Amino acid sequence: MKSLHGLIAAAACLSALGCTTSQPNTTPIKTELLLQSSESWDGTPYTAYPSGVPQLTLIRLKIPANTQLPWHTHPIPNAAYILSGELLVEARKSGATRTLRQGDTLAEMVGIEHRGSTGDTPVELLVFYAGSPGIPLSRTH
């Protein structure tokens, strides 16, 4: 079992790439930046976070094969990580599309109607939202 000191040291250096602890015989903590963006996948800049107390939400979403999600918008910034499957995302007005596969990330659109569609295999993804209490994660159109 790792000591409390070792866990604290590990947590403290997670933001530094390739950091190590002072504990003997420890494996260096590795970090991989998966996504960092100030704009959504179509290039639209994020303008602000919602006001109020921050509320972070992380969900695991499982979408069956051959499913088309409804057109929707997000009122808050969010990002997705594809665990498995293939997801086609499309913007309603511009017609822009992007295909995501296992290991891909996506900076989601805020305030722009879009939807996702799966093919012959189900999709599983993690979605992280940065919002405030009382603000919905999405709105169907």
Secondary structure, 3 states (H helix, E strand, C coil): CCCHHHHHHHHHCCCCCCCCCCCCCCCCCCCCCCCCCCECCCCCECCCCCCCCCEEEEEEEEECCCCECCCEECCCCEEEEEEECEEEEEECCCCCEEEEECCCEEECCCCCCEEEEECCCCEEEEEEEEECCCCCCCEEC
